[in-house]
Amino acid sequence: MVSRADRGAAANWWWTIDRWLLAAFVILMMLGVVLSFAASPAVAERIGLDSYHFIERQIVYMLLALGALVAVSFLSPRDIRRLSFVMLAGALLLMIATLFIGFEVKGSRRWIYILGVSVQPSEYLKPAFVIICAWLFSQHARHPEIPGNLFAIILAGLVVALLVAQPDLGQTMLIGGTWAVMFFLAGMPWIWIVALGGVGVAGAAGAYYAFPHVAGRIDRFLTGEGDTYQVDMGREAIVRGGWLGQGPGEGTIKRVLPDSHTDFVFSVAAEEFGIILCMLIAALFAAVVLRALAVALKEQDDFTRLALSGLVTLFGLQSVINMGVNLQLLPAKGMTLPFISYGGSSLVAMAISMGMVLALTRRRPEKRMQIGHAAGRRIAMRVAE
């Protein structure tokens, strides 16, 4: 056990970190490894790889992600902003490079090889984008003469343009939705909200007519006609699982489901372990979002409040989209389930995001003292008046 009398960095981290959030993230990562054992061997064998190929890589990614989660959680809010500036600049450059030298998968250029490892820059862009926008909004709130809101709008436009160029409309919707929530929480006038809402609706309509694959997915979702193989198999897996599941390793749908270890790992969990486990997973995601938002609600610093809200909105929306697709409540979209689906970029980038959440929710006695001193000065000034 770490003693409260210990003044070292590790001890201070342990006694100030939100251990409930930390436990939730570790549990989700462990579930990712367990479900990788359930879902990935069939996929690996089908494409001619060793049965444990994806499992071994998932464990390596999990260890890297856990290290990133803990390391980032040690940072101060100022250090998080500095890290985000570096990440944002690097991710934007890599996304531009991906359009020219990235490799194409299913008609999209989203990945690029770095030292022999495939990387998806947009995954690392997301947390950095949220933090920088939170900082821009907070700067405008503190100093109205600084055009922080305008810079946030320009940055959002640049990011959306790069994502559409790949094209990756799912990430576009995710980032756009998160940015809209932060924009609203920053106290923007209703005229701005209505105007940007109109832009969003126009953009969605434009995507439907400009991208045949988007129109096809929406049409299949609305009519049920066409190639709905994956979503039908995913639903069938959930139905077969029932409340308690078929048992570990007893699932059969995963053998014919192409993306069972990534986009449809939730369906594999339902077939083998039952709907009860899926409800617990959904409850775990909801608990993380609600706990972080409760902290943000009490936060007096605009930057911390907006950054926390944006990061957990990103986390929550991504999980809702993945589970909604598996349950056929949303049109098919290739989006990972945070911490659980296979994928190095997704896992490590999400760990960095949630490491930022842990850092921003840490109890900081010196911060409370500063707030107390500031309140005392305000009271003294009023008395003097």
KOLFIBA-673267 format. One record per residue (C-alpha): residue in three letters; residue number from 1; y, z negated, x. Coordinates in Angstrom, 2 decimals, m for minus. Layout:
<nodes>
[node 'ALA'; NUM; [Y; Z; X]]
...
</nodes>
This chain:
<nodes>
[node 'MET'; 1; [0.00; 0.00; 0.00]]
[node 'VAL'; 2; [3.57; 0.67; 1.05]]
[node 'SER'; 3; [5.64; m2.51; 1.25]]
[node 'ARG'; 4; [9.02; m2.69; m0.50]]
[node 'ALA'; 5; [10.34; m4.38; 2.64]]
[node 'ASP'; 6; [9.58; m1.25; 4.68]]
[node 'ARG'; 7; [12.80; 0.71; 5.24]]
[node 'GLY'; 8; [11.19; 3.83; 6.66]]
[node 'ALA'; 9; [11.70; 7.31; 5.17]]
[node 'ALA'; 10; [8.15; 7.46; 3.74]]
[node 'ALA'; 11; [8.46; 4.03; 2.13]]
[node 'ASN'; 12; [11.86; 4.85; 0.69]]
[node 'TRP'; 13; [10.43; 8.09; m0.70]]
[node 'TRP'; 14; [7.48; 6.31; m2.30]]
[node 'TRP'; 15; [9.59; 3.67; m4.04]]
[node 'THR'; 16; [12.23; 6.11; m5.29]]
[node 'ILE'; 17; [10.07; 9.07; m6.38]]
[node 'ASP'; 18; [9.09; 9.57; m10.02]]
[node 'ARG'; 19; [5.39; 8.86; m9.58]]
[node 'TRP'; 20; [4.51; 9.98; m13.10]]
[node 'LEU'; 21; [5.86; 13.46; m12.41]]
[node 'LEU'; 22; [4.19; 13.52; m9.00]]
[node 'ALA'; 23; [0.85; 12.56; m10.56]]
[node 'ALA'; 24; [1.23; 15.27; m13.22]]
[node 'PHE'; 25; [1.80; 17.96; m10.59]]
[node 'VAL'; 26; [m1.17; 16.84; m8.49]]
[node 'ILE'; 27; [m3.42; 16.77; m11.57]]
[node 'LEU'; 28; [m2.35; 20.33; m12.50]]
[node 'MET'; 29; [m3.11; 21.53; m8.97]]
[node 'MET'; 30; [m6.54; 19.90; m9.04]]
[node 'LEU'; 31; [m7.23; 21.49; m12.42]]
[node 'GLY'; 32; [m6.32; 24.81; m10.84]]
[node 'VAL'; 33; [m9.04; 24.36; m8.22]]
[node 'VAL'; 34; [m11.62; 23.24; m10.80]]
[node 'LEU'; 35; [m10.86; 26.19; m13.07]]
[node 'SER'; 36; [m10.94; 28.51; m10.06]]
[node 'PHE'; 37; [m14.59; 27.48; m9.61]]
[node 'ALA'; 38; [m15.15; 28.36; m13.27]]
[node 'ALA'; 39; [m13.24; 31.65; m13.50]]
[node 'SER'; 40; [m13.03; 33.39; m10.13]]
[node 'PRO'; 41; [m16.65; 33.90; m8.86]]
[node 'ALA'; 42; [m17.37; 36.45; m11.58]]
[node 'VAL'; 43; [m14.20; 38.38; m10.71]]
[node 'ALA'; 44; [m14.98; 38.29; m6.97]]
[node 'GLU'; 45; [m18.54; 39.57; m7.49]]
[node 'ARG'; 46; [m17.34; 42.31; m9.81]]
[node 'ILE'; 47; [m15.02; 43.75; m7.13]]
[node 'GLY'; 48; [m17.51; 43.32; m4.27]]
[node 'LEU'; 49; [m16.17; 40.15; m2.63]]
[node 'ASP'; 50; [m17.88; 36.91; m1.69]]
[node 'SER'; 51; [m18.34; 34.63; m4.73]]
[node 'TYR'; 52; [m16.11; 31.93; m3.24]]
[node 'HIS'; 53; [m13.39; 34.29; m1.98]]
[node 'PHE'; 54; [m10.75; 33.28; m4.52]]
[node 'ILE'; 55; [m11.82; 29.63; m4.53]]
[node 'GLU'; 56; [m11.34; 29.28; m0.78]]
[node 'ARG'; 57; [m7.94; 30.92; m0.96]]
[node 'GLN'; 58; [m6.93; 28.79; m3.94]]
[node 'ILE'; 59; [m7.74; 25.62; m1.99]]
[node 'VAL'; 60; [m5.67; 26.83; 0.98]]
[node 'TYR'; 61; [m2.78; 27.72; m1.32]]
[node 'MET'; 62; [m3.07; 24.33; m3.04]]
[node 'LEU'; 63; [m2.82; 22.49; 0.28]]
[node 'LEU'; 64; [0.23; 24.57; 1.26]]
[node 'ALA'; 65; [1.76; 23.96; m2.16]]
[node 'LEU'; 66; [1.15; 20.22; m1.96]]
[node 'GLY'; 67; [2.80; 20.12; 1.46]]
[node 'ALA'; 68; [5.78; 22.10; 0.15]]
[node 'LEU'; 69; [6.05; 19.86; m2.93]]
[node 'VAL'; 70; [6.21; 16.67; m0.86]]
[node 'ALA'; 71; [8.46; 18.12; 1.85]]
[node 'VAL'; 72; [11.06; 19.41; m0.61]]
[node 'SER'; 73; [11.01; 16.14; m2.57]]
[node 'PHE'; 74; [12.44; 14.37; 0.51]]
[node 'LEU'; 75; [15.63; 16.46; 0.37]]
[node 'SER'; 76; [19.01; 15.35; m0.90]]
[node 'PRO'; 77; [20.84; 17.39; m3.58]]
[node 'ARG'; 78; [23.07; 18.87; m0.86]]
[node 'ASP'; 79; [20.04; 19.92; 1.20]]
[node 'ILE'; 80; [18.49; 21.48; m1.89]]
[node 'ARG'; 81; [21.58; 23.63; m2.35]]
[node 'ARG'; 82; [21.44; 24.71; 1.29]]
[node 'LEU'; 83; [17.74; 25.56; 1.03]]
[node 'SER'; 84; [18.41; 27.52; m2.16]]
[node 'PHE'; 85; [21.13; 29.62; m0.53]]
[node 'VAL'; 86; [18.70; 30.60; 2.23]]
[node 'MET'; 87; [15.87; 31.28; m0.25]]
[node 'LEU'; 88; [18.10; 33.32; m2.53]]
[node 'ALA'; 89; [19.42; 35.50; 0.29]]
[node 'GLY'; 90; [15.93; 36.05; 1.70]]
[node 'ALA'; 91; [14.38; 36.76; m1.69]]
[node 'LEU'; 92; [17.09; 39.27; m2.64]]
[node 'LEU'; 93; [16.64; 41.14; 0.64]]
[node 'LEU'; 94; [12.86; 41.18; 0.22]]
[node 'MET'; 95; [13.14; 42.39; m3.37]]
[node 'ILE'; 96; [15.31; 45.29; m2.23]]
[node 'ALA'; 97; [12.83; 46.04; 0.57]]
[node 'THR'; 98; [9.94; 45.88; m1.91]]
[node 'LEU'; 99; [11.41; 48.79; m3.86]]
[node 'PHE'; 100; [11.03; 50.96; m0.74]]
[node 'ILE'; 101; [8.14; 49.60; 1.33]]
[node 'GLY'; 102; [6.30; 47.37; m1.13]]
[node 'PHE'; 103; [2.89; 48.34; m2.45]]
[node 'GLU'; 104; [2.33; 49.44; m6.02]]
[node 'VAL'; 105; [m0.02; 47.69; m8.46]]
[node 'LYS'; 106; [m0.42; 48.93; m12.05]]
[node 'GLY'; 107; [2.78; 50.95; m11.81]]
[node 'SER'; 108; [5.01; 48.16; m10.46]]
[node 'ARG'; 109; [6.33; 47.38; m6.98]]
[node 'ARG'; 110; [6.51; 43.59; m6.90]]
[node 'TRP'; 111; [4.67; 42.70; m3.69]]
[node 'ILE'; 112; [5.30; 43.22; m0.01]]
[node 'TYR'; 113; [3.16; 42.47; 3.03]]
[node 'ILE'; 114; [4.58; 39.93; 5.49]]
[node 'LEU'; 115; [2.40; 39.28; 8.55]]
[node 'GLY'; 116; [m0.58; 40.65; 6.68]]
[node 'VAL'; 117; [m0.07; 38.41; 3.64]]
[node 'SER'; 118; [1.05; 39.80; 0.28]]
[node 'VAL'; 119; [4.16; 38.04; m1.02]]
[node 'GLN'; 120; [5.92; 38.35; m4.38]]
[node 'PRO'; 121; [9.61; 37.70; m3.57]]
[node 'SER'; 122; [10.64; 37.25; m7.21]]
[node 'GLU'; 123; [8.58; 34.03; m7.39]]
[node 'TYR'; 124; [10.70; 32.46; m4.64]]
[node 'LEU'; 125; [13.86; 33.88; m6.17]]
[node 'LYS'; 126; [13.46; 31.88; m9.40]]
[node 'PRO'; 127; [14.06; 28.30; m8.18]]
[node 'ALA'; 128; [16.83; 29.38; m5.81]]
[node 'PHE'; 129; [18.54; 31.34; m8.60]]
[node 'VAL'; 130; [18.44; 28.30; m10.91]]
[node 'ILE'; 131; [19.90; 25.96; m8.28]]
[node 'ILE'; 132; [22.72; 28.32; m7.27]]
[node 'CYS'; 133; [23.66; 29.02; m10.90]]
[node 'ALA'; 134; [23.67; 25.28; m11.60]]
[node 'TRP'; 135; [26.00; 24.79; m8.64]]
[node 'LEU'; 136; [28.30; 27.62; m9.79]]
[node 'PHE'; 137; [28.49; 26.26; m13.36]]
[node 'SER'; 138; [29.15; 22.73; m12.10]]
[node 'GLN'; 139; [31.87; 23.91; m9.72]]
[node 'HIS'; 140; [33.68; 25.66; m12.55]]
[node 'ALA'; 141; [33.42; 22.53; m14.71]]
[node 'ARG'; 142; [34.88; 20.41; m11.90]]
[node 'HIS'; 143; [37.48; 22.94; m10.72]]
[node 'PRO'; 144; [38.38; 25.39; m13.55]]
[node 'GLU'; 145; [40.35; 27.56; m11.11]]
[node 'ILE'; 146; [37.07; 28.47; m9.36]]
[node 'PRO'; 147; [35.45; 31.46; m11.17]]
[node 'GLY'; 148; [31.98; 29.92; m10.98]]
[node 'ASN'; 149; [30.94; 31.21; m14.39]]
[node 'LEU'; 150; [31.91; 34.77; m13.45]]
[node 'PHE'; 151; [29.95; 34.56; m10.21]]
[node 'ALA'; 152; [26.92; 33.22; m12.12]]
[node 'ILE'; 153; [27.11; 36.18; m14.52]]
[node 'ILE'; 154; [27.36; 38.65; m11.62]]
[node 'LEU'; 155; [24.41; 37.01; m9.86]]
[node 'ALA'; 156; [22.35; 37.13; m13.07]]
[node 'GLY'; 157; [23.17; 40.82; m13.48]]
[node 'LEU'; 158; [22.08; 41.57; m9.89]]
[node 'VAL'; 159; [18.79; 39.70; m10.29]]
[node 'VAL'; 160; [18.02; 41.36; m13.63]]
[node 'ALA'; 161; [18.77; 44.79; m12.17]]
[node 'LEU'; 162; [16.34; 44.23; m9.28]]
[node 'LEU'; 163; [13.61; 42.94; m11.61]]
[node 'VAL'; 164; [13.99; 45.87; m13.99]]
[node 'ALA'; 165; [13.84; 48.29; m11.04]]
[node 'GLN'; 166; [10.37; 46.99; m10.05]]
[node 'PRO'; 167; [9.80; 46.92; m13.13]]
[node 'ASP'; 168; [8.94; 43.31; m14.08]]
[node 'LEU'; 169; [10.25; 42.72; m17.57]]
[node 'GLY'; 170; [8.29; 39.50; m18.04]]
[node 'GLN'; 171; [10.08; 37.81; m15.16]]
[node 'THR'; 172; [13.32; 39.33; m16.42]]
[node 'MET'; 173; [12.87; 37.63; m19.79]]
[node 'LEU'; 174; [11.86; 34.36; m18.12]]
[node 'ILE'; 175; [14.84; 34.25; m15.79]]
[node 'GLY'; 176; [17.21; 35.51; m18.50]]
[node 'GLY'; 177; [16.04; 32.86; m20.96]]
[node 'THR'; 178; [16.38; 30.09; m18.38]]
[node 'TRP'; 179; [19.84; 31.27; m17.39]]
[node 'ALA'; 180; [20.88; 31.38; m21.06]]
[node 'VAL'; 181; [19.80; 27.76; m21.54]]
[node 'MET'; 182; [21.80; 26.67; m18.49]]
[node 'PHE'; 183; [24.79; 28.71; m19.69]]
[node 'PHE'; 184; [24.64; 26.91; m23.04]]
[node 'LEU'; 185; [24.28; 23.46; m21.45]]
[node 'ALA'; 186; [27.25; 24.18; m19.20]]
[node 'GLY'; 187; [29.42; 24.10; m22.34]]
[node 'MET'; 188; [30.31; 27.75; m22.59]]
[node 'PRO'; 189; [32.47; 28.94; m25.55]]
[node 'TRP'; 190; [30.54; 30.32; m28.52]]
[node 'ILE'; 191; [32.16; 33.74; m28.13]]
[node 'TRP'; 192; [30.52; 34.04; m24.70]]
[node 'ILE'; 193; [27.17; 32.92; m26.06]]
[node 'VAL'; 194; [27.31; 35.41; m28.94]]
[node 'ALA'; 195; [28.41; 38.23; m26.62]]
[node 'LEU'; 196; [25.65; 37.57; m24.08]]
[node 'GLY'; 197; [23.13; 37.18; m26.92]]
[node 'GLY'; 198; [24.10; 40.65; m28.08]]
[node 'VAL'; 199; [23.61; 41.97; m24.55]]
[node 'GLY'; 200; [20.15; 40.38; m24.49]]
[node 'VAL'; 201; [19.13; 41.96; m27.80]]
[node 'ALA'; 202; [20.44; 45.35; m26.65]]
[node 'GLY'; 203; [18.53; 44.97; m23.38]]
[node 'ALA'; 204; [15.29; 44.15; m25.20]]
[node 'ALA'; 205; [15.71; 47.18; m27.46]]
[node 'GLY'; 206; [16.49; 49.35; m24.45]]
[node 'ALA'; 207; [13.35; 48.14; m22.67]]
[node 'TYR'; 208; [11.26; 49.02; m25.71]]
[node 'TYR'; 209; [12.47; 52.61; m25.70]]
[node 'ALA'; 210; [12.77; 53.06; m21.93]]
[node 'PHE'; 211; [9.38; 51.67; m20.84]]
[node 'PRO'; 212; [6.30; 53.08; m22.61]]
[node 'HIS'; 213; [4.07; 50.21; m21.45]]
[node 'VAL'; 214; [6.44; 47.68; m23.04]]
[node 'ALA'; 215; [6.49; 49.60; m26.31]]
[node 'GLY'; 216; [2.70; 49.86; m26.18]]
[node 'ARG'; 217; [2.21; 46.12; m25.73]]
[node 'ILE'; 218; [4.60; 45.25; m28.54]]
[node 'ASP'; 219; [3.05; 47.84; m30.87]]
[node 'ARG'; 220; [m0.46; 46.60; m30.12]]
[node 'PHE'; 221; [0.64; 43.02; m30.75]]
[node 'LEU'; 222; [2.25; 43.91; m34.09]]
[node 'THR'; 223; [m0.41; 46.32; m35.38]]
[node 'GLY'; 224; [m3.58; 45.27; m33.56]]
[node 'GLU'; 225; [m4.28; 48.93; m32.81]]
[node 'GLY'; 226; [m4.95; 50.43; m29.38]]
[node 'ASP'; 227; [m6.34; 48.86; m26.22]]
[node 'THR'; 228; [m6.34; 45.12; m26.94]]
[node 'TYR'; 229; [m9.48; 44.40; m24.91]]
[node 'GLN'; 230; [m8.19; 41.58; m22.71]]
[node 'VAL'; 231; [m6.39; 39.64; m25.42]]
[node 'ASP'; 232; [m9.33; 40.06; m27.79]]
[node 'MET'; 233; [m11.73; 38.77; m25.14]]
[node 'GLY'; 234; [m9.39; 35.88; m24.38]]
[node 'ARG'; 235; [m9.29; 34.89; m28.04]]
[node 'GLU'; 236; [m13.07; 35.24; m28.29]]
[node 'ALA'; 237; [m13.50; 32.88; m25.33]]
[node 'ILE'; 238; [m11.34; 30.26; m27.06]]
[node 'VAL'; 239; [m13.29; 30.61; m30.31]]
[node 'ARG'; 240; [m16.64; 30.31; m28.53]]
[node 'GLY'; 241; [m15.56; 27.21; m26.66]]
[node 'GLY'; 242; [m14.91; 25.16; m29.78]]
[node 'TRP'; 243; [m13.72; 21.60; m29.32]]
[node 'LEU'; 244; [m15.94; 20.59; m26.41]]
[node 'GLY'; 245; [m16.76; 23.91; m24.71]]
[node 'GLN'; 246; [m19.97; 25.60; m23.61]]
[node 'GLY'; 247; [m20.18; 23.51; m20.46]]
[node 'PRO'; 248; [m19.16; 24.10; m16.81]]
[node 'GLY'; 249; [m20.41; 27.49; m15.61]]
[node 'GLU'; 250; [m21.81; 28.41; m19.04]]
[node 'GLY'; 251; [m19.00; 30.73; m20.10]]
[node 'THR'; 252; [m19.82; 34.42; m20.49]]
[node 'ILE'; 253; [m16.50; 36.06; m21.42]]
[node 'LYS'; 254; [m15.17; 35.52; m17.89]]
[node 'ARG'; 255; [m17.75; 38.03; m16.62]]
[node 'VAL'; 256; [m16.07; 40.88; m18.51]]
[node 'LEU'; 257; [m12.46; 39.67; m18.48]]
[node 'PRO'; 258; [m10.59; 41.40; m15.59]]
[node 'ASP'; 259; [m7.87; 38.76; m15.16]]
[node 'SER'; 260; [m9.89; 35.66; m16.00]]
[node 'HIS'; 261; [m8.75; 33.85; m12.84]]
[node 'THR'; 262; [m5.03; 34.60; m13.29]]
[node 'ASP'; 263; [m3.47; 35.49; m16.64]]
[node 'PHE'; 264; [m6.42; 34.32; m18.78]]
[node 'VAL'; 265; [m7.58; 31.19; m16.98]]
[node 'PHE'; 266; [m6.50; 29.21; m20.05]]
[node 'SER'; 267; [m9.09; 31.09; m22.13]]
[node 'VAL'; 268; [m11.80; 30.36; m19.53]]
[node 'ALA'; 269; [m10.85; 26.67; m19.69]]
[node 'ALA'; 270; [m11.25; 26.77; m23.47]]
[node 'GLU'; 271; [m14.66; 28.46; m23.38]]
[node 'GLU'; 272; [m16.22; 26.19; m20.76]]
[node 'PHE'; 273; [m14.42; 22.87; m21.33]]
[node 'GLY'; 274; [m13.20; 23.15; m24.89]]
[node 'ILE'; 275; [m10.00; 23.15; m26.88]]
[node 'ILE'; 276; [m9.54; 19.44; m26.19]]
[node 'LEU'; 277; [m8.98; 20.15; m22.47]]
[node 'CYS'; 278; [m6.54; 22.92; m23.36]]
[node 'MET'; 279; [m4.61; 20.51; m25.58]]
[node 'LEU'; 280; [m4.48; 18.02; m22.71]]
[node 'ILE'; 281; [m3.20; 20.74; m20.37]]
[node 'ALA'; 282; [m0.49; 21.71; m22.88]]
[node 'ALA'; 283; [0.40; 18.02; m23.32]]
[node 'LEU'; 284; [0.71; 17.63; m19.55]]
[node 'PHE'; 285; [3.15; 20.54; m19.35]]
[node 'ALA'; 286; [5.13; 19.12; m22.28]]
[node 'ALA'; 287; [5.22; 15.65; m20.71]]
[node 'VAL'; 288; [6.67; 17.04; m17.47]]
[node 'VAL'; 289; [9.41; 18.95; m19.33]]
[node 'LEU'; 290; [10.33; 16.07; m21.63]]
[node 'ARG'; 291; [10.38; 13.46; m18.85]]
[node 'ALA'; 292; [12.60; 15.59; m16.62]]
[node 'LEU'; 293; [14.93; 16.44; m19.51]]
[node 'ALA'; 294; [15.19; 12.75; m20.36]]
[node 'VAL'; 295; [16.38; 12.08; m16.82]]
[node 'ALA'; 296; [18.79; 15.03; m16.99]]
[node 'LEU'; 297; [20.23; 13.70; m20.26]]
[node 'LYS'; 298; [21.25; 10.46; m18.53]]
[node 'GLU'; 299; [22.61; 12.22; m15.45]]
[node 'GLN'; 300; [26.39; 12.15; m15.00]]
[node 'ASP'; 301; [26.56; 14.70; m12.20]]
[node 'ASP'; 302; [26.88; 18.20; m13.68]]
[node 'PHE'; 303; [24.99; 19.90; m10.88]]
[node 'THR'; 304; [21.97; 17.61; m11.07]]
[node 'ARG'; 305; [21.89; 17.79; m14.87]]
[node 'LEU'; 306; [22.02; 21.58; m14.97]]
[node 'ALA'; 307; [19.63; 22.07; m12.05]]
[node 'LEU'; 308; [17.01; 19.75; m13.56]]
[node 'SER'; 309; [17.35; 21.37; m16.98]]
[node 'GLY'; 310; [17.04; 24.86; m15.52]]
[node 'LEU'; 311; [14.02; 24.11; m13.33]]
[node 'VAL'; 312; [11.98; 22.46; m16.08]]
[node 'THR'; 313; [13.02; 25.15; m18.58]]
[node 'LEU'; 314; [11.63; 27.72; m16.13]]
[node 'PHE'; 315; [8.44; 25.66; m15.79]]
[node 'GLY'; 316; [8.06; 25.15; m19.53]]
[node 'LEU'; 317; [8.86; 28.72; m20.59]]
[node 'GLN'; 318; [6.39; 30.18; m18.10]]
[node 'SER'; 319; [3.60; 27.91; m19.34]]
[node 'VAL'; 320; [4.42; 28.68; m22.99]]
[node 'ILE'; 321; [4.37; 32.44; m22.33]]
[node 'ASN'; 322; [0.99; 32.27; m20.56]]
[node 'MET'; 323; [m0.63; 30.08; m23.22]]
[node 'GLY'; 324; [0.99; 32.09; m26.02]]
[node 'VAL'; 325; [m0.52; 35.32; m24.69]]
[node 'ASN'; 326; [m3.96; 33.68; m24.43]]
[node 'LEU'; 327; [m3.67; 32.50; m28.04]]
[node 'GLN'; 328; [m2.39; 35.91; m29.19]]
[node 'LEU'; 329; [0.88; 34.37; m30.29]]
[node 'LEU'; 330; [2.88; 36.61; m27.92]]
[node 'PRO'; 331; [2.49; 40.20; m26.69]]
[node 'ALA'; 332; [0.35; 40.59; m23.57]]
[node 'LYS'; 333; [2.25; 39.86; m20.35]]
[node 'GLY'; 334; [0.97; 39.25; m16.86]]
[node 'MET'; 335; [2.35; 35.78; m16.14]]
[node 'THR'; 336; [0.56; 32.96; m14.36]]
[node 'LEU'; 337; [m0.02; 29.46; m15.72]]
[node 'PRO'; 338; [1.95; 27.17; m13.35]]
[node 'PHE'; 339; [m0.22; 25.41; m10.74]]
[node 'ILE'; 340; [m3.44; 26.54; m12.44]]
[node 'SER'; 341; [m3.69; 30.34; m12.22]]
[node 'TYR'; 342; [m4.78; 31.92; m8.94]]
[node 'GLY'; 343; [m1.94; 33.28; m6.80]]
[node 'GLY'; 344; [m0.39; 32.18; m3.53]]
[node 'SER'; 345; [3.23; 33.16; m4.19]]
[node 'SER'; 346; [3.19; 31.67; m7.67]]
[node 'LEU'; 347; [1.59; 28.40; m6.56]]
[node 'VAL'; 348; [3.75; 27.77; m3.49]]
[node 'ALA'; 349; [7.00; 28.85; m5.19]]
[node 'MET'; 350; [6.28; 26.64; m8.20]]
[node 'ALA'; 351; [5.56; 23.74; m5.83]]
[node 'ILE'; 352; [8.98; 24.27; m4.23]]
[node 'SER'; 353; [10.56; 24.28; m7.71]]
[node 'MET'; 354; [8.88; 21.07; m8.76]]
[node 'GLY'; 355; [9.60; 19.52; m5.34]]
[node 'MET'; 356; [13.26; 20.10; m6.20]]
[node 'VAL'; 357; [12.68; 18.36; m9.55]]
[node 'LEU'; 358; [11.15; 15.36; m7.76]]
[node 'ALA'; 359; [14.08; 15.27; m5.33]]
[node 'LEU'; 360; [16.67; 15.41; m8.10]]
[node 'THR'; 361; [14.95; 12.72; m10.19]]
[node 'ARG'; 362; [14.62; 10.24; m7.30]]
[node 'ARG'; 363; [16.35; 6.90; m7.83]]
[node 'ARG'; 364; [19.29; 6.72; m5.45]]
[node 'PRO'; 365; [20.88; 3.26; m5.23]]
[node 'GLU'; 366; [23.79; 4.61; m3.22]]
[node 'LYS'; 367; [24.52; 7.12; m5.97]]
[node 'ARG'; 368; [24.65; 4.38; m8.60]]
[node 'MET'; 369; [26.99; 2.41; m6.37]]
[node 'GLN'; 370; [29.30; 5.42; m6.04]]
[node 'ILE'; 371; [29.33; 5.87; m9.82]]
[node 'GLY'; 372; [30.03; 2.16; m10.26]]
[node 'HIS'; 373; [32.89; 2.25; m7.77]]
[node 'ALA'; 374; [34.36; 5.32; m9.47]]
[node 'ALA'; 375; [34.16; 3.63; m12.87]]
[node 'GLY'; 376; [35.79; 0.52; m11.40]]
[node 'ARG'; 377; [38.65; 2.57; m9.99]]
[node 'ARG'; 378; [39.22; 4.25; m13.36]]
[node 'ILE'; 379; [39.33; 0.87; m15.13]]
[node 'ALA'; 380; [41.73; m0.51; m12.53]]
[node 'MET'; 381; [44.04; 2.48; m12.96]]
[node 'ARG'; 382; [44.08; 2.03; m16.74]]
[node 'VAL'; 383; [44.92; m1.69; m16.37]]
[node 'ALA'; 384; [47.70; m0.86; m13.93]]
[node 'GLU'; 385; [49.15; 1.60; m16.42]]
</nodes>
